Amino acid sequence: MYGNSFYNPQPSVDRINAQINELQKMKEQMQQPIQTPTNLTQNFQLAPQPNITSIKYANSMEEVQKELVIGDTPYFSKDMSVVWIKNTKGEIRTFELNELIPKDEKDLQIEMLQTQIEELRKEIRRNESSTTNVSKSVEDEKPSNVSTISKSTKKSK
């Protein structure tokens, strides 16, 4: 066997080298910290919220009174001019809605000028009424130093 020229030790050396590489990989894996997968827990809470839960439409207060609500619920009129808010006790509060249209600089100036015009008109009316009162009182007053002489209708003898 030792003198046999047909014996080739290379395959067994390759096999031993492969085993050594595999052991080294296992050693490296053992030295690395073990990563444990984190547990993923999902909790869903499907309880009704105490705040506004939904928005509804109603035509009248009677419709709002008939409805059963879980939390504070607003009911809007179809034209969006009134809102009723009903709570779980059945109490209803009513609000009137007005649309607020933002005004630009020109609109504000026009509004200011219209207010000034109205104030001037009031001032003119006050002045006119005071002048008419003065003229009436002047016409009504009699001078105090003038005496009136009455003529008698009797004939003298």
Backbone as JSON Lines, residues from 0, in Angstrom:
{"i":0,"aa":"M","n":[0.82,-1.15,0.0],"ca":[0.0,0.0,0.0],"c":[0.88,1.24,0.0]}
{"i":1,"aa":"Y","n":[1.98,1.19,0.73],"ca":[2.85,2.35,0.73],"c":[3.63,2.46,-0.56]}
{"i":2,"aa":"G","n":[3.9,1.41,-1.12],"ca":[4.66,1.4,-2.35],"c":[3.78,1.48,-3.55]}
{"i":3,"aa":"N","n":[2.5,1.51,-3.42],"ca":[1.56,1.54,-4.52],"c":[1.55,2.94,-5.12]}
{"i":4,"aa":"S","n":[1.81,3.04,-6.39],"ca":[1.87,4.32,-7.06],"c":[0.48,4.8,-7.48]}
{"i":5,"aa":"F","n":[-0.51,3.91,-7.38],"ca":[-1.86,4.27,-7.77],"c":[-2.65,4.97,-6.66]}
{"i":6,"aa":"Y","n":[-2.13,5.02,-5.48],"ca":[-2.84,5.65,-4.36],"c":[-2.68,7.15,-4.45]}
{"i":7,"aa":"N","n":[-3.84,7.89,-4.47],"ca":[-3.84,9.35,-4.55],"c":[-4.49,9.9,-3.28]}
{"i":8,"aa":"P","n":[-3.73,10.57,-2.42],"ca":[-4.28,11.06,-1.16],"c":[-5.05,12.39,-1.34]}
{"i":9,"aa":"Q","n":[-5.08,12.96,-2.51],"ca":[-5.71,14.28,-2.72],"c":[-7.2,14.3,-2.39]}
{"i":10,"aa":"P","n":[-8.03,13.32,-2.79],"ca":[-9.45,13.39,-2.46],"c":[-9.68,13.4,-0.95]}
{"i":11,"aa":"S","n":[-8.94,12.66,-0.19],"ca":[-9.17,12.67,1.24],"c":[-8.7,13.99,1.85]}
{"i":12,"aa":"V","n":[-7.7,14.63,1.3],"ca":[-7.24,15.94,1.78],"c":[-8.32,16.99,1.48]}
{"i":13,"aa":"D","n":[-8.91,16.92,0.3],"ca":[-9.98,17.86,-0.06],"c":[-11.19,17.69,0.87]}
{"i":14,"aa":"R","n":[-11.49,16.41,1.17],"ca":[-12.61,16.15,2.06],"c":[-12.33,16.68,3.45]}
{"i":15,"aa":"I","n":[-11.13,16.53,3.94],"ca":[-10.76,17.02,5.27],"c":[-10.79,18.55,5.28]}
{"i":16,"aa":"N","n":[-10.32,19.2,4.23],"ca":[-10.34,20.66,4.13],"c":[-11.79,21.18,4.13]}
{"i":17,"aa":"A","n":[-12.68,20.5,3.44],"ca":[-14.09,20.89,3.4],"c":[-14.7,20.78,4.79]}
{"i":18,"aa":"Q","n":[-14.35,19.73,5.52],"ca":[-14.86,19.56,6.88],"c":[-14.32,20.64,7.8]}
{"i":19,"aa":"I","n":[-13.05,21.01,7.62],"ca":[-12.45,22.07,8.44],"c":[-13.17,23.39,8.17]}
{"i":20,"aa":"N","n":[-13.44,23.7,6.9],"ca":[-14.16,24.94,6.54],"c":[-15.57,24.95,7.16]}
{"i":21,"aa":"E","n":[-16.23,23.82,7.11],"ca":[-17.56,23.73,7.68],"c":[-17.53,23.93,9.19]}
{"i":22,"aa":"L","n":[-16.54,23.38,9.86],"ca":[-16.4,23.57,11.31],"c":[-16.09,25.03,11.65]}
{"i":23,"aa":"Q","n":[-15.29,25.69,10.82],"ca":[-14.98,27.1,11.07],"c":[-16.25,27.97,10.92]}
{"i":24,"aa":"K","n":[-17.07,27.68,9.93],"ca":[-18.32,28.41,9.75],"c":[-19.23,28.21,10.96]}
{"i":25,"aa":"M","n":[-19.29,26.98,11.45],"ca":[-20.12,26.7,12.62],"c":[-19.59,27.46,13.84]}
{"i":26,"aa":"K","n":[-18.26,27.54,13.96],"ca":[-17.64,28.25,15.08],"c":[-17.97,29.74,15.01]}
{"i":27,"aa":"E","n":[-17.92,30.32,13.81],"ca":[-18.27,31.74,13.64],"c":[-19.74,32.01,13.99]}
{"i":28,"aa":"Q","n":[-20.61,31.11,13.59],"ca":[-22.02,31.27,13.89],"c":[-22.28,31.19,15.4]}
{"i":29,"aa":"M","n":[-21.54,30.36,16.08],"ca":[-21.7,30.21,17.53],"c":[-21.23,31.47,18.25]}
{"i":30,"aa":"Q","n":[-20.24,32.16,17.7],"ca":[-19.69,33.34,18.35],"c":[-20.6,34.57,18.14]}
{"i":31,"aa":"Q","n":[-21.37,34.6,17.09],"ca":[-22.28,35.71,16.84],"c":[-23.45,35.63,17.83]}
{"i":32,"aa":"P","n":[-23.95,36.84,18.28],"ca":[-25.09,36.8,19.21],"c":[-26.31,36.2,18.53]}
{"i":33,"aa":"I","n":[-27.03,35.48,19.3],"ca":[-28.21,34.81,18.76],"c":[-29.34,35.84,18.69]}
{"i":34,"aa":"Q","n":[-29.85,36.0,17.51],"ca":[-30.94,36.94,17.31],"c":[-32.27,36.19,17.41]}
{"i":35,"aa":"T","n":[-33.02,36.58,18.42],"ca":[-34.31,35.94,18.57],"c":[-35.35,36.82,17.88]}
{"i":36,"aa":"P","n":[-36.23,36.23,17.16],"ca":[-37.26,37.02,16.5],"c":[-38.2,37.65,17.55]}
{"i":37,"aa":"T","n":[-38.52,38.9,17.31],"ca":[-39.42,39.59,18.25],"c":[-40.86,39.16,17.98]}
{"i":38,"aa":"N","n":[-41.59,39.02,19.06],"ca":[-43.0,38.65,18.93],"c":[-43.8,39.89,18.55]}
{"i":39,"aa":"L","n":[-44.6,39.77,17.55],"ca":[-45.42,40.87,17.07],"c":[-46.84,40.64,17.57]}
{"i":40,"aa":"T","n":[-47.31,41.58,18.38],"ca":[-48.66,41.48,18.91],"c":[-49.47,42.67,18.42]}
{"i":41,"aa":"Q","n":[-50.62,42.41,17.87],"ca":[-51.49,43.48,17.4],"c":[-52.77,43.45,18.22]}
{"i":42,"aa":"N","n":[-53.08,44.62,18.78],"ca":[-54.32,44.75,19.54],"c":[-55.21,45.77,18.84]}
{"i":43,"aa":"F","n":[-56.42,45.39,18.59],"ca":[-57.38,46.28,17.97],"c":[-58.5,46.56,18.96]}
{"i":44,"aa":"Q","n":[-58.74,47.85,19.21],"ca":[-59.83,48.22,20.09],"c":[-60.96,48.77,19.23]}
{"i":45,"aa":"L","n":[-62.06,48.1,19.27],"ca":[-63.19,48.48,18.43],"c":[-64.33,49.07,19.26]}
{"i":46,"aa":"A","n":[-64.0,49.7,20.38],"ca":[-65.02,50.32,21.23],"c":[-65.4,51.68,20.66]}
{"i":47,"aa":"P","n":[-66.62,52.12,20.87],"ca":[-67.01,53.44,20.38],"c":[-66.26,54.54,21.12]}
{"i":48,"aa":"Q","n":[-65.94,55.58,20.39],"ca":[-65.22,56.7,20.97],"c":[-66.2,57.64,21.65]}
{"i":49,"aa":"P","n":[-65.81,58.26,22.77],"ca":[-66.73,59.17,23.44],"c":[-66.92,60.48,22.68]}
{"i":50,"aa":"N","n":[-66.02,60.8,21.79],"ca":[-66.15,62.03,20.99],"c":[-67.13,61.81,19.86]}
{"i":51,"aa":"I","n":[-67.12,62.72,18.92],"ca":[-68.03,62.64,17.79],"c":[-67.77,61.36,17.01]}
{"i":52,"aa":"T","n":[-68.81,60.56,16.85],"ca":[-68.64,59.29,16.15],"c":[-69.08,59.37,14.7]}
{"i":53,"aa":"S","n":[-70.09,60.16,14.42],"ca":[-70.54,60.28,13.03],"c":[-71.33,61.57,12.87]}
{"i":54,"aa":"I","n":[-71.51,61.94,11.63],"ca":[-72.29,63.14,11.3],"c":[-73.49,62.67,10.51]}
{"i":55,"aa":"K","n":[-74.66,63.2,10.88],"ca":[-75.89,62.77,10.22],"c":[-76.66,63.99,9.74]}
{"i":56,"aa":"Y","n":[-77.59,63.76,8.84],"ca":[-78.45,64.82,8.33],"c":[-79.88,64.59,8.8]}
{"i":57,"aa":"A","n":[-80.59,65.68,9.08],"ca":[-81.98,65.61,9.51],"c":[-82.73,66.8,8.93]}
{"i":58,"aa":"N","n":[-84.04,66.61,8.74],"ca":[-84.87,67.69,8.22],"c":[-85.48,68.53,9.33]}
{"i":59,"aa":"S","n":[-85.67,67.92,10.51],"ca":[-86.32,68.65,11.6],"c":[-85.85,68.12,12.94]}
{"i":60,"aa":"M","n":[-86.26,68.83,13.99],"ca":[-85.92,68.45,15.36],"c":[-86.57,67.1,15.71]}
{"i":61,"aa":"E","n":[-87.75,66.82,15.15],"ca":[-88.45,65.57,15.43],"c":[-87.63,64.36,14.97]}
{"i":62,"aa":"E","n":[-86.99,64.49,13.82],"ca":[-86.15,63.4,13.32],"c":[-84.98,63.15,14.27]}
{"i":63,"aa":"V","n":[-84.4,64.21,14.8],"ca":[-83.27,64.08,15.73],"c":[-83.73,63.41,17.01]}
{"i":64,"aa":"Q","n":[-84.92,63.76,17.49],"ca":[-85.44,63.18,18.73],"c":[-85.69,61.69,18.6]}
{"i":65,"aa":"K","n":[-86.06,61.23,17.41],"ca":[-86.37,59.81,17.2],"c":[-85.12,58.94,17.2]}
{"i":66,"aa":"E","n":[-83.97,59.5,16.83],"ca":[-82.74,58.72,16.66],"c":[-82.12,58.34,18.0]}
{"i":67,"aa":"L","n":[-81.53,57.16,18.07],"ca":[-80.78,56.69,19.23],"c":[-79.29,56.89,18.93]}
{"i":68,"aa":"V","n":[-78.56,57.5,19.87],"ca":[-77.15,57.78,19.61],"c":[-76.27,57.1,20.66]}
{"i":69,"aa":"I","n":[-75.03,56.81,20.27],"ca":[-74.06,56.17,21.17],"c":[-73.23,57.23,21.87]}
{"i":70,"aa":"G","n":[-72.9,58.3,21.17],"ca":[-72.11,59.4,21.72],"c":[-72.67,60.71,21.22]}
{"i":71,"aa":"D","n":[-72.0,61.81,21.52],"ca":[-72.44,63.11,21.01],"c":[-72.45,63.06,19.49]}
{"i":72,"aa":"T","n":[-73.62,63.3,18.91],"ca":[-73.77,63.18,17.46],"c":[-74.38,64.46,16.9]}
{"i":73,"aa":"P","n":[-73.69,65.08,15.94],"ca":[-74.27,66.27,15.3],"c":[-75.19,65.87,14.14]}
{"i":74,"aa":"Y","n":[-76.3,66.58,14.03],"ca":[-77.24,66.42,12.92],"c":[-77.32,67.75,12.2]}
{"i":75,"aa":"F","n":[-77.03,67.76,10.92],"ca":[-77.07,68.98,10.13],"c":[-78.35,69.03,9.31]}
{"i":76,"aa":"S","n":[-78.92,70.23,9.18],"ca":[-80.06,70.37,8.29],"c":[-79.55,70.29,6.85]}
{"i":77,"aa":"K","n":[-80.45,70.01,5.94],"ca":[-80.05,69.82,4.54],"c":[-79.4,71.07,3.96]}
{"i":78,"aa":"D","n":[-79.88,72.26,4.38],"ca":[-79.31,73.5,3.84],"c":[-78.12,74.0,4.67]}
{"i":79,"aa":"M","n":[-77.71,73.22,5.66],"ca":[-76.54,73.52,6.5],"c":[-76.71,74.82,7.29]}
{"i":80,"aa":"S","n":[-77.95,75.19,7.63],"ca":[-78.17,76.41,8.39],"c":[-78.36,76.14,9.88]}
{"i":81,"aa":"V","n":[-78.7,74.9,10.23],"ca":[-78.93,74.53,11.63],"c":[-78.19,73.24,11.93]}
{"i":82,"aa":"V","n":[-77.65,73.15,13.15],"ca":[-77.04,71.9,13.6],"c":[-77.61,71.57,14.98]}
{"i":83,"aa":"W","n":[-78.01,70.31,15.14],"ca":[-78.48,69.82,16.42],"c":[-77.43,68.84,16.93]}
{"i":84,"aa":"I","n":[-77.06,68.94,18.2],"ca":[-76.12,67.98,18.77],"c":[-76.85,67.23,19.87]}
{"i":85,"aa":"K","n":[-76.96,65.91,19.69],"ca":[-77.69,65.07,20.63],"c":[-76.68,64.22,21.39]}
{"i":86,"aa":"N","n":[-76.83,64.16,22.73],"ca":[-75.94,63.32,23.53],"c":[-76.66,62.04,23.94]}
{"i":87,"aa":"T","n":[-75.98,61.19,24.68],"ca":[-76.53,59.88,25.04],"c":[-77.71,59.99,26.01]}
{"i":88,"aa":"K","n":[-77.82,61.1,26.72],"ca":[-78.94,61.3,27.65],"c":[-80.2,61.73,26.91]}
{"i":89,"aa":"G","n":[-80.07,62.04,25.64],"ca":[-81.22,62.48,24.85],"c":[-81.36,63.99,24.8]}
{"i":90,"aa":"E","n":[-80.43,64.7,25.44],"ca":[-80.48,66.16,25.42],"c":[-80.02,66.65,24.05]}
{"i":91,"aa":"I","n":[-80.71,67.66,23.55],"ca":[-80.4,68.19,22.21],"c":[-80.09,69.68,22.34]}
{"i":92,"aa":"R","n":[-78.97,70.08,21.78],"ca":[-78.61,71.51,21.71],"c":[-78.72,71.93,20.25]}
{"i":93,"aa":"T","n":[-79.26,73.13,20.03],"ca":[-79.48,73.62,18.67],"c":[-78.59,74.83,18.42]}
{"i":94,"aa":"F","n":[-77.95,74.86,17.25],"ca":[-77.08,75.96,16.86],"c":[-77.46,76.42,15.47]}
{"i":95,"aa":"E","n":[-77.33,77.72,15.24],"ca":[-77.56,78.28,13.92],"c":[-76.21,78.5,13.26]}
{"i":96,"aa":"L","n":[-76.1,78.1,12.01],"ca":[-74.83,78.21,11.3],"c":[-74.91,79.34,10.28]}
{"i":97,"aa":"N","n":[-73.87,80.15,10.23],"ca":[-73.73,81.2,9.22],"c":[-72.39,81.01,8.53]}
{"i":98,"aa":"E","n":[-72.4,81.12,7.23],"ca":[-71.16,80.97,6.47],"c":[-70.33,82.24,6.61]}
{"i":99,"aa":"L","n":[-69.07,82.08,6.94],"ca":[-68.15,83.2,7.04],"c":[-67.33,83.25,5.76]}
{"i":100,"aa":"I","n":[-67.54,84.32,5.02],"ca":[-66.83,84.47,3.75],"c":[-65.63,85.38,4.01]}
{"i":101,"aa":"P","n":[-64.43,84.89,3.72],"ca":[-63.25,85.72,3.97],"c":[-63.27,86.96,3.08]}
{"i":102,"aa":"K","n":[-62.9,88.1,3.67],"ca":[-62.91,89.37,2.94],"c":[-61.48,89.79,2.62]}
{"i":103,"aa":"D","n":[-61.31,90.27,1.4],"ca":[-59.99,90.77,1.03],"c":[-59.93,92.27,1.34]}
{"i":104,"aa":"E","n":[-58.84,92.9,0.97],"ca":[-58.6,94.3,1.29],"c":[-59.66,95.21,0.68]}
{"i":105,"aa":"K","n":[-60.06,94.94,-0.56],"ca":[-61.05,95.76,-1.24],"c":[-62.41,95.67,-0.54]}
{"i":106,"aa":"D","n":[-62.8,94.46,-0.15],"ca":[-64.08,94.29,0.54],"c":[-64.08,95.05,1.86]}
{"i":107,"aa":"L","n":[-62.98,95.0,2.59],"ca":[-62.89,95.71,3.86],"c":[-62.97,97.22,3.65]}
{"i":108,"aa":"Q","n":[-62.33,97.71,2.6],"ca":[-62.37,99.15,2.32],"c":[-63.79,99.58,1.93]}
{"i":109,"aa":"I","n":[-64.46,98.79,1.12],"ca":[-65.83,99.09,0.73],"c":[-66.73,99.13,1.96]}
{"i":110,"aa":"E","n":[-66.57,98.17,2.84],"ca":[-67.38,98.12,4.06],"c":[-67.13,99.35,4.93]}
{"i":111,"aa":"M","n":[-65.87,99.76,5.05],"ca":[-65.53,100.93,5.85],"c":[-66.17,102.19,5.24]}
{"i":112,"aa":"L","n":[-66.09,102.33,3.93],"ca":[-66.67,103.5,3.26],"c":[-68.19,103.52,3.39]}
{"i":113,"aa":"Q","n":[-68.83,102.37,3.31],"ca":[-70.27,102.32,3.48],"c":[-70.66,102.73,4.9]}
{"i":114,"aa":"T","n":[-69.88,102.33,5.89],"ca":[-70.14,102.74,7.27],"c":[-69.99,104.25,7.41]}
{"i":115,"aa":"Q","n":[-68.98,104.83,6.8],"ca":[-68.79,106.27,6.87],"c":[-69.95,107.02,6.19]}
{"i":116,"aa":"I","n":[-70.41,106.51,5.05],"ca":[-71.54,107.13,4.35],"c":[-72.77,107.1,5.25]}
{"i":117,"aa":"E","n":[-73.03,105.99,5.91],"ca":[-74.18,105.88,6.8],"c":[-74.07,106.87,7.95]}
{"i":118,"aa":"E","n":[-72.89,107.03,8.52],"ca":[-72.68,107.98,9.62],"c":[-72.94,109.42,9.13]}
{"i":119,"aa":"L","n":[-72.47,109.74,7.94],"ca":[-72.69,111.08,7.39],"c":[-74.17,111.34,7.14]}
{"i":120,"aa":"R","n":[-74.88,110.34,6.66],"ca":[-76.32,110.49,6.43],"c":[-77.05,110.75,7.74]}
{"i":121,"aa":"K","n":[-76.66,110.05,8.79],"ca":[-77.28,110.28,10.11],"c":[-76.99,111.7,10.58]}
{"i":122,"aa":"E","n":[-75.78,112.16,10.37],"ca":[-75.4,113.51,10.77],"c":[-76.21,114.55,10.0]}
{"i":123,"aa":"I","n":[-76.41,114.33,8.7],"ca":[-77.2,115.25,7.87],"c":[-78.64,115.28,8.38]}
{"i":124,"aa":"R","n":[-79.21,114.11,8.7],"ca":[-80.58,114.05,9.2],"c":[-80.7,114.8,10.52]}
{"i":125,"aa":"R","n":[-79.71,114.66,11.39],"ca":[-79.73,115.37,12.68],"c":[-79.67,116.88,12.45]}
{"i":126,"aa":"N","n":[-78.81,117.3,11.55],"ca":[-78.68,118.74,11.26],"c":[-79.97,119.29,10.65]}
{"i":127,"aa":"E","n":[-80.57,118.55,9.73],"ca":[-81.83,118.99,9.11],"c":[-82.93,119.1,10.15]}
{"i":128,"aa":"S","n":[-83.02,118.12,11.03],"ca":[-84.08,118.16,12.04],"c":[-83.85,119.29,13.03]}
{"i":129,"aa":"S","n":[-82.62,119.59,13.36],"ca":[-82.35,120.68,14.29],"c":[-82.62,122.03,13.63]}
{"i":130,"aa":"T","n":[-82.36,122.21,12.34],"ca":[-82.65,123.47,11.66],"c":[-84.14,123.67,11.49]}
{"i":131,"aa":"T","n":[-84.9,122.63,11.21],"ca":[-86.35,122.78,11.09],"c":[-86.96,123.09,12.44]}
{"i":132,"aa":"N","n":[-86.43,122.53,13.51],"ca":[-86.92,122.83,14.85],"c":[-86.64,124.29,15.2]}
{"i":133,"aa":"V","n":[-85.49,124.79,14.83],"ca":[-85.12,126.18,15.12],"c":[-86.03,127.12,14.35]}
{"i":134,"aa":"S","n":[-86.29,126.85,13.08],"ca":[-87.13,127.75,12.27],"c":[-88.57,127.72,12.77]}
{"i":135,"aa":"K","n":[-89.09,126.57,13.19],"ca":[-90.44,126.48,13.72],"c":[-90.54,127.25,15.02]}
{"i":136,"aa":"S","n":[-89.55,127.1,15.86],"ca":[-89.61,127.78,17.15],"c":[-89.5,129.29,16.97]}
{"i":137,"aa":"V","n":[-88.76,129.75,15.96],"ca":[-88.65,131.19,15.69],"c":[-89.98,131.72,15.2]}
{"i":138,"aa":"E","n":[-90.67,131.0,14.35],"ca":[-91.96,131.44,13.83],"c":[-93.01,131.43,14.93]}
{"i":139,"aa":"D","n":[-92.96,130.5,15.84],"ca":[-93.95,130.38,16.89],"c":[-93.77,131.44,17.96]}
{"i":140,"aa":"E","n":[-92.57,131.88,18.17],"ca":[-92.32,132.85,19.24],"c":[-92.84,134.23,18.82]}
{"i":141,"aa":"K","n":[-93.42,134.94,19.79],"ca":[-93.86,136.32,19.58],"c":[-92.86,137.2,20.29]}
{"i":142,"aa":"P","n":[-92.57,138.32,19.72],"ca":[-91.65,139.2,20.41],"c":[-92.26,139.66,21.73]}
{"i":143,"aa":"S","n":[-91.48,139.77,22.74],"ca":[-91.99,140.09,24.07],"c":[-92.22,141.6,24.27]}
{"i":144,"aa":"N","n":[-91.56,142.44,23.53],"ca":[-91.69,143.87,23.73],"c":[-92.8,144.51,22.87]}
{"i":145,"aa":"V","n":[-93.46,143.74,22.03],"ca":[-94.52,144.28,21.19],"c":[-95.85,144.02,21.89]}
{"i":146,"aa":"S","n":[-96.65,145.09,22.02],"ca":[-97.95,144.91,22.65],"c":[-99.02,144.88,21.56]}
{"i":147,"aa":"T","n":[-100.06,144.2,21.83],"ca":[-101.13,144.12,20.86],"c":[-102.24,145.05,21.29]}
{"i":148,"aa":"I","n":[-102.75,145.77,20.34],"ca":[-103.84,146.71,20.6],"c":[-105.08,146.15,19.95]}
{"i":149,"aa":"S","n":[-106.08,146.05,20.74],"ca":[-107.31,145.53,20.18],"c":[-108.25,146.7,19.88]}
{"i":150,"aa":"K","n":[-108.91,146.61,18.79],"ca":[-109.84,147.67,18.39],"c":[-111.19,147.33,18.98]}
{"i":151,"aa":"S","n":[-111.81,148.34,19.47],"ca":[-113.14,148.08,20.01],"c":[-114.17,148.34,18.93]}
{"i":152,"aa":"T","n":[-115.24,147.73,19.01],"ca":[-116.31,147.87,18.01],"c":[-117.38,148.83,18.47]}
{"i":153,"aa":"K","n":[-117.3,149.39,19.64],"ca":[-118.29,150.35,20.15],"c":[-118.03,151.72,19.56]}
{"i":154,"aa":"K","n":[-119.13,152.41,19.31],"ca":[-119.01,153.77,18.78],"c":[-119.04,154.74,19.96]}
{"i":155,"aa":"S","n":[-118.3,155.72,19.87],"ca":[-118.29,156.71,20.94],"c":[-119.33,157.8,20.68]}
{"i":156,"aa":"K","n":[-119.97,158.45,21.69],"ca":[-121.02,159.44,21.52],"c":[-120.5,160.8,21.54]}
